[in-house]
Amino acid sequence: MKVTNKITQILKHELALLLFLTASCAFYFNPEPVSATTYFGSGPDPLGFIWFLNWRVFSAQHHLPFFFTYFANAPAGTDLSWTTNVLSLGLLTAPLTAKFGAFAVYNGLMLAAPALACWGAYLAAFELTEDYLAALTAGLLFGFSSYMLGQLLDHLNLCFIFAVPFCLWACIAAAKHGWGAWRLGAWLGLGLAFQFGVSQEIFASLVMFAAIAVVVLHILHRAGRSMLRRLLPGMALGLGLSLVLISPLIWDMLRHYADAGRNVAAAKNYSTDLLGFVIPTPIDWLGGNLFKPATKIFQGNYAEEGAYIGLPLLVLLASLVWRNRADPRFSVPGAFAVAAAILSLGPYAHALGHEMSTAPWIVAFKLPFLKSMLPMRFMLYAWLAIAVLLATWLAAPGRKYPRYAALAFCLLFLTPSRAYDRNWTRLTTPAMLTDRGIPPDSRILVLPEYFNEMGYQYESGMNFTLAAQGYLSGGLPDPFAKWPLYRTIFREKYQPYIPMVDPHMLAAFLATYQVQYVVLTGSATDFADSQTQSAELAALLQQAGWTAVRTDADARLYRPAPPQAVPDAAEIEAYMHVQRPENRARAIDYETYWVRSIRSLAHLAGLNAQSLLDIYVAHAHPPLPVSAIEGELW
């Protein structure tokens, strides 16, 4: 009988996983025909994850380092230990990547991520309540929470978080069934090590919030303190085991700790807005577009807005915790969720984007390693606590239909927008990058794009290396970013200032890093339009001594003619002190404004404009760049 019950329970768990996978595919699967280069997500990050999945196979086949590559940011190369390299997923799926390609494997992982998150929360809730329907509901709530819906836009490493609820399940099972320290330590060690390989940030925040959970349990669950003392050795053992398993990656991270700051966004720019808990974003169907003028000024972006709970669900949660405040089953997850939500406010509390005051996270956000965690993402733990709390409520004795009806009404406000569920993008790679028209192992630069180049490189079969570019992490890479022209040619925000780039500096930049080819992407009509960025870059390259050797409908290929001489150290140092094009343009705009204002005032007052301008030029600070505006105003 005991064996039969065990088999029945396993089958029920497998059925739950199947239901979650079906829900995920039904909601997210692309109904349109999918090409070999169509991927789930938008923005630049998915192509980076696709590149990383392929790198595990490619580096093994060619005996290259796992944690370093010269294929991006050549000739300096890129250390991969502080990047979102999804090592665990890359290793586990390497045979599939070799067989089906990185695009297919990435899409499968993205579709599986919400289902596995659902299943992890379901296992934890079922272990706690033994109520199948309540656990299924908790799983769906967690796997399709605001946090998950946002991260599913483009962050594989932040939505593949099955290990988080899995570790909770292991702790609940250990407490319930009397596991020994070694058994609990083994499960936790595997779960933590896997999560570290997916996202070091989630690993660090998981350890931190586990410590917070221990404190909350100790304070609010006096009867459970003996049980907590029994679990602590296993938890410590699990952490130690995980550190042993991931020690090679940790060692490499410590060796390259100086690279960390360049890859980490500012915590204050990714903190939950005080109104973010009750105001929906465009990801949400009900009211998302209505409140878009407000939510667009929140910190971060819509992918990071995981705090929206909705006013009805907040009221329900508050009433449940208050009415059952003496019951640790409600007070513990309630207090934990509040703690996570408060910490998600970051170092400074904001309301509609305006800084209001300091917040508790200010104590930690400048400390080593902790500063690498973005507070918005702490809502992952709040949502897990909310799911467990609601499962406990749904499983409690009494009439259940009114509870499910009330919860269904609350969840109506969390329904995702249909504009965001079919989030598929197709990568179109210029033919000249894939037809072997560029010799193997060439060092190239792809302009004016700064994100698709990783997809282009993968599609080429890793046929070329990328000079001074390669979007595998945040920040501006050394030593290339020290050049005043770097942001102007690589960042869309600054590309309007391309005409102000010194062609001699560009020639020196390309020669210094031994760039052999430059690929300008865009249609043929774009090249005929002098206003487009591609046309401006084409003119700049020609002035720098580069000529077009191939023109396709979607790209143009340039080579230096004749080969450029590498500048010496003194020339390079001189270029480092040149004003950035965008800064120079702003200075000219500033001075132009004053020149125009002086001439207008002189005209109105009947004064000699030239005399006033001479006085202004003599006292202007910084000096007026007369030559830059002479043709226009003087």
VOFI-251728 format. One record per residue (C-alpha): x, y, z; residue in one letter. Coordinates in steps of 0.1 Angstrom, whole numbers, padded with zeros to 4 digits, always signed. Example, Ala and Ser with C-alpha at 12.3 -4.5 7.8 and 13.67 -1.06 7.14 Angstrom:
BEGIN
+0123-0045+0078A +0137-0011+0071S 
% end
This chain:
BEGIN
+0000+0000+0000M +0028+0024+0009K +0045+0017-0025V +0013+0022-0043T +0007+0056-0026N +0043+0066-0035K +0038+0057-0072I +0005+0075-0072T +0021+0106-0057Q +0049+0105-0083I +0024+0102-0111L +0005+0132-0097K +0037+0153-0097H +0045+0142-0132E +0010+0152-0143L +0014+0186-0127A +0047+0191-0146L +0029+0181-0178L +0001+0206-0171L +0026+0234-0165F +0045+0226-0197L +0012+0226-0216T +0002+0259-0201A +0036+0275-0209S +0036+0262-0245C +0000+0272-0251A +0007+0307-0238F +0041+0314-0253Y +0045+0291-0283F +0048+0310-0316N +0018+0302-0338P +0036+0315-0369E +0062+0294-0389P +0095+0296-0371V +0127+0300-0390S +0160+0285-0378A +0170+0320-0365T +0138+0329-0348T +0142+0332-0310Y +0120+0338-0280F +0125+0373-0266G +0135+0408-0277S +0164+0431-0273G +0200+0423-0272P +0202+0397-0244D +0188+0366-0261P +0215+0366-0287L +0241+0367-0260G +0225+0336-0243F +0224+0318-0277I +0261+0326-0281W +0269+0312-0247F +0250+0280-0252L +0270+0275-0284N +0303+0285-0267W +0301+0254-0244R +0301+0232-0275V +0325+0252-0297F +0351+0257-0270S +0351+0220-0262A +0354+0210-0298Q +0383+0235-0304H +0400+0231-0270H +0394+0267-0260L +0390+0281-0224P +0355+0279-0209F +0358+0313-0191F +0377+0334-0217F +0373+0342-0254T +0391+0362-0280Y +0361+0359-0303F +0346+0391-0288A +0364+0423-0280N +0395+0412-0299A +0424+0416-0295P +0420+0421-0257A +0394+0394-0254G +0366+0389-0228T +0366+0372-0195D +0333+0352-0192L +0332+0345-0155S +0315+0378-0146W +0291+0375-0175T +0256+0359-0177T +0272+0328-0192N +0245+0303-0181V +0272+0277-0175L +0248+0251-0160S +0224+0252-0189L +0252+0252-0214G +0268+0221-0200L +0235+0202-0195L +0222+0210-0230T +0255+0207-0249A +0245+0174-0267P +0212+0190-0278L +0231+0222-0289T +0255+0201-0310A +0225+0183-0326K +0199+0209-0330F +0217+0242-0327G +0217+0270-0301A +0186+0288-0313F +0164+0257-0308A +0179+0249-0274V +0175+0285-0262Y +0138+0285-0273N +0132+0253-0255G +0148+0265-0223L +0127+0297-0224M +0095+0278-0229L +0105+0254-0201A +0115+0281-0176A +0080+0292-0165P +0068+0255-0164A +0097+0245-0142L +0092+0275-0119A +0056+0265-0116C +0065+0230-0108W +0091+0240-0082G +0066+0261-0063A +0040+0234-0067Y +0063+0208-0051L +0070+0231-0021A +0033+0240-0017A +0022+0203-0019F +0049+0192+0006E +0036+0219+0030L -0002+0214+0025T -0007+0180+0007E -0036+0197-0012D -0032+0190-0049Y -0054+0218-0062L -0040+0244-0038A -0004+0234-0048A -0013+0237-0085L -0027+0272-0080T +0004+0282-0061A +0026+0269-0088G +0007+0288-0115L +0008+0320-0095L +0045+0318-0090F +0054+0307-0125G +0033+0334-0142F +0039+0361-0116S +0048+0397-0126S +0085+0388-0119Y +0084+0359-0143M +0064+0377-0170L +0089+0405-0171G +0121+0384-0171Q +0107+0362-0199L +0110+0392-0222L +0147+0386-0226D +0165+0372-0195H +0171+0334-0196L +0193+0335-0166N +0167+0353-0144L +0137+0333-0154C +0152+0298-0152F +0149+0298-0114I +0136+0263-0107F +0163+0258-0081A +0148+0286-0058V +0115+0268-0050P +0133+0235-0052F +0156+0245-0023C +0124+0255-0004L +0109+0221-0011W +0140+0204+0002A +0139+0223+0035C +0102+0216+0040I +0106+0179+0031A +0136+0176+0055A +0116+0192+0084A +0085+0171+0076K +0102+0137+0071H +0132+0140+0094G +0159+0140+0068W +0195+0139+0081G +0219+0167+0075A +0237+0148+0047W +0206+0141+0027R +0194+0177+0030L +0229+0190+0023G +0232+0169-0009A +0199+0182-0023W +0206+0218-0014L +0242+0215-0026G +0231+0203-0061L +0203+0230-0063G +0226+0258-0052L +0254+0248-0075A +0231+0245-0104F +0216+0280-0097Q +0251+0295-0094F +0258+0282-0129G +0227+0298-0142V +0229+0331-0124S +0255+0341-0098Q +0232+0370-0088E +0202+0347-0080I +0225+0324-0061F +0238+0352-0039A +0203+0366-0033S +0190+0331-0026L +0216+0326+0001V +0208+0361+0016M +0171+0355+0017F +0176+0320+0031A +0193+0338+0060A +0165+0362+0063I +0140+0333+0063A +0159+0317+0092V +0157+0349+0112V +0120+0354+0105V +0112+0318+0114L +0132+0321+0147H +0113+0352+0157I +0078+0343+0146L +0077+0305+0150H +0088+0297+0185R +0075+0262+0184A +0096+0255+0153G +0129+0267+0167R +0140+0231+0176S +0132+0220+0140M +0151+0250+0127L +0182+0241+0147R +0180+0206+0133R +0179+0220+0097L +0208+0244+0100L +0236+0219+0098P +0221+0205+0066G +0217+0240+0052M +0253+0249+0060A +0265+0216+0045L +0245+0223+0013G +0261+0257+0010L +0295+0243+0015G +0290+0215-0010L +0278+0240-0036S +0309+0261-0031L +0331+0230-0037V +0312+0221-0069L +0315+0256-0083I +0350+0264-0070S +0366+0265-0105P +0342+0293-0116L +0345+0311-0082I +0383+0310-0085W +0382+0326-0120D +0357+0352-0107M +0380+0362-0079L +0410+0364-0103R +0390+0388-0125H +0371+0407-0098Y +0382+0440-0113A +0359+0432-0143D +0329+0429-0121A +0322+0467-0117G +0320+0471-0155R +0293+0444-0158N +0270+0456-0130V +0242+0481-0134A +0236+0506-0106A +0212+0494-0079A +0195+0527-0075K +0185+0526-0112N +0169+0492-0108Y +0147+0496-0077S +0110+0491-0072T +0089+0522-0073D +0065+0526-0043L +0036+0527-0067L +0049+0497-0087G +0030+0473-0064F -0004+0487-0074V +0001+0502-0109I +0002+0478-0138P +0027+0480-0166T +0020+0473-0203P +0029+0437-0197I -0004+0434-0178D -0037+0433-0198W -0060+0452-0174L -0049+0488-0171G -0014+0483-0185G -0017+0508-0214N -0039+0531-0193L -0011+0537-0168F +0018+0536-0193K +0025+0574-0189P +0032+0567-0152A +0050+0534-0154T +0074+0545-0181K +0091+0569-0156I +0097+0540-0131F +0133+0530-0125Q +0146+0502-0148G +0125+0488-0176N +0094+0467-0180Y +0114+0434-0180A +0124+0443-0144E +0090+0455-0131E +0082+0424-0111G +0066+0441-0081A +0030+0446-0095Y +0007+0426-0072I -0025+0446-0078G -0046+0463-0052L -0072+0434-0048P -0045+0408-0041L -0027+0431-0018L -0059+0436+0002V -0065+0399+0003L -0030+0391+0015L -0031+0418+0041A -0064+0406+0055S -0052+0370+0056L -0020+0378+0075V -0038+0401+0099W -0066+0377+0107R -0041+0348+0111N -0012+0368+0126R -0009+0343+0155A -0005+0314+0131D +0031+0310+0118P +0018+0294+0086R +0006+0329+0077F +0027+0353+0097S +0061+0338+0085V +0055+0340+0047P +0037+0373+0052G +0066+0389+0071A +0091+0374+0046F +0072+0388+0016A +0071+0422+0032V +0109+0421+0039A +0116+0411+0003A +0093+0439-0010A +0110+0465+0012I +0145+0455+0002L +0134+0456-0035S +0129+0494-0030L +0167+0496-0033G +0189+0522-0015P +0165+0550-0022Y +0127+0549-0022A +0111+0563-0053H +0076+0574-0061A +0069+0579-0099L +0106+0580-0104G +0113+0607-0079H +0136+0600-0050E +0117+0603-0017M +0141+0590+0010S +0167+0564+0018T +0156+0528+0021A +0170+0498+0040P +0191+0484+0011W +0213+0514+0014I +0232+0496+0042V +0243+0469+0018A +0243+0481-0018F +0279+0493-0018K +0294+0462-0002L +0314+0437-0023P +0293+0411-0042F +0260+0425-0026L +0263+0455-0050K +0260+0431-0079S +0224+0423-0070M +0196+0445-0084L +0169+0452-0058P +0140+0449-0083M +0148+0412-0086R +0142+0405-0049F +0105+0403-0057M +0112+0368-0069L +0113+0358-0032Y +0082+0378-0023A +0062+0360-0050W +0074+0326-0037L +0062+0335-0002A +0029+0348-0016I +0024+0316-0034A +0030+0295-0003V +0008+0317+0018L -0021+0314-0006L -0017+0277-0009A -0019+0274+0029T -0051+0295+0028W -0067+0275+0000L -0059+0242+0017A -0074+0252+0051A -0105+0234+0062P -0139+0250+0053G -0157+0261+0022R -0132+0264-0007K -0152+0277-0036Y -0155+0312-0022P -0117+0313-0017R -0110+0302-0052Y -0135+0327-0066A -0120+0355-0046A -0085+0346-0057L -0096+0343-0093A -0109+0379-0091F -0076+0391-0078C -0056+0372-0104L -0077+0388-0131L -0057+0420-0125F -0025+0400-0132L -0035+0387-0165T -0007+0392-0190P -0012+0414-0221S -0015+0395-0254R +0009+0420-0269A +0037+0406-0248Y +0031+0368-0247D +0041+0360-0283R +0074+0376-0279N +0094+0362-0309W +0120+0379-0330T +0138+0368-0362R +0175+0375-0367L +0184+0383-0403T +0221+0379-0409T +0238+0397-0439P +0247+0371-0465A +0283+0383-0467M +0288+0371-0431L +0276+0336-0438T +0287+0328-0474D +0324+0327-0466R +0330+0358-0486G +0351+0370-0456I +0382+0348-0451P +0381+0326-0420P +0396+0340-0387D +0393+0376-0400S +0389+0404-0375R +0359+0425-0383I +0338+0453-0370L +0300+0454-0376V +0284+0488-0377L +0262+0506-0368P +0248+0478-0348E +0259+0469-0313Y +0238+0440-0303F +0231+0416-0332N +0268+0409-0339E +0268+0379-0315M +0240+0363-0335G +0258+0371-0367Y +0290+0355-0354Q +0271+0323-0344Y +0253+0321-0377E +0287+0324-0395S +0299+0293-0377G +0323+0314-0356M +0341+0322-0389N +0354+0356-0376F +0364+0374-0345T +0348+0407-0335L +0372+0436-0330A +0365+0460-0301A +0329+0448-0298Q +0309+0419-0286G +0278+0422-0264Y +0284+0395-0237L +0280+0418-0207S +0271+0453-0196G +0295+0482-0195G +0320+0496-0219L +0350+0473-0225P +0386+0483-0219D +0408+0495-0236P +0385+0504-0265F +0361+0526-0245A +0389+0550-0236K +0388+0563-0272W +0366+0594-0275P +0349+0580-0306L +0339+0546-0291Y +0304+0555-0277R +0297+0576-0308T +0300+0547-0333I +0287+0519-0310F +0258+0534-0291R +0226+0543-0308E +0221+0572-0284K +0253+0589-0296Y +0253+0579-0332Q +0237+0611-0344P +0271+0627-0337Y +0289+0604-0362I +0297+0633-0386P +0317+0649-0358M +0341+0620-0355V +0376+0627-0367D +0383+0603-0396P +0420+0603-0387H +0411+0591-0352M +0389+0564-0367L +0417+0552-0390A +0441+0551-0360A +0415+0532-0340F +0410+0505-0367L +0447+0502-0373A +0455+0499-0336T +0433+0469-0332Y +0441+0454-0366Q +0406+0455-0380V +0407+0438-0414Q +0371+0444-0425Y +0342+0467-0415V +0307+0456-0423V +0280+0483-0426L +0245+0468-0423T +0215+0483-0439G +0196+0483-0472S +0210+0498-0504A +0185+0527-0502T +0200+0535-0468D +0234+0540-0483F +0220+0565-0508A +0204+0585-0480D +0229+0610-0465S +0209+0612-0433Q +0212+0576-0422T +0238+0563-0398Q +0251+0538-0423S +0256+0566-0449A +0274+0587-0424E +0296+0559-0414L +0303+0551-0450A +0314+0587-0456A +0335+0585-0425L +0352+0553-0435L +0360+0567-0469Q +0376+0597-0453Q +0396+0574-0431A +0410+0556-0461G +0387+0526-0464W +0370+0515-0496T +0340+0493-0503A +0349+0460-0518V +0314+0444-0518R +0279+0459-0518T +0249+0437-0511D +0212+0446-0506A +0216+0444-0469D +0253+0453-0461A +0285+0468-0475R +0320+0454-0469L +0350+0478-0464Y +0387+0472-0464R +0416+0497-0458P +0433+0509-0490A +0462+0510-0486P +0467+0491-0453P +0469+0516-0425Q +0500+0522-0404A +0496+0515-0367V +0500+0548-0347P +0526+0550-0321D +0520+0554-0283A +0523+0592-0284A +0497+0595-0312E +0473+0572-0293I +0478+0592-0261E +0471+0624-0280A +0438+0610-0292Y +0428+0601-0256M +0426+0638-0247H +0404+0648-0276V +0368+0658-0266Q +0341+0633-0273R +0320+0641-0304P +0288+0643-0284E +0304+0666-0258N +0318+0688-0285R +0284+0690-0301A +0268+0700-0268R +0294+0727-0263A +0287+0740-0298I +0250+0740-0292D +0255+0758-0259Y +0276+0785-0275E +0253+0787-0305T +0224+0794-0282Y +0242+0823-0266W +0254+0837-0299V +0218+0837-0312R +0205+0852-0280S +0230+0880-0280I +0223+0889-0316R +0185+0888-0309S +0189+0911-0279L +0212+0934-0298A +0186+0937-0326H +0158+0945-0301L +0179+0971-0282A +0193+0986-0314G +0229+0979-0303L +0259+0967-0323N +0258+0929-0322A +0294+0925-0333Q +0307+0945-0303S +0286+0924-0279L +0298+0892-0295L +0334+0903-0292D +0329+0909-0255I +0313+0875-0251Y +0341+0857-0270V +0367+0875-0248A +0350+0863-0216H +0334+0830-0226A +0342+0799-0205H +0348+0775-0221P +0361+0795-0250P +0336+0800-0278L +0344+0775-0307P +0341+0802-0333V +0353+0780-0362S +0326+0754-0356A +0297+0779-0359I +0314+0806-0380E +0297+0795-0412G +0263+0794-0397E +0261+0825-0376L +0290+0848-0382W 
% end
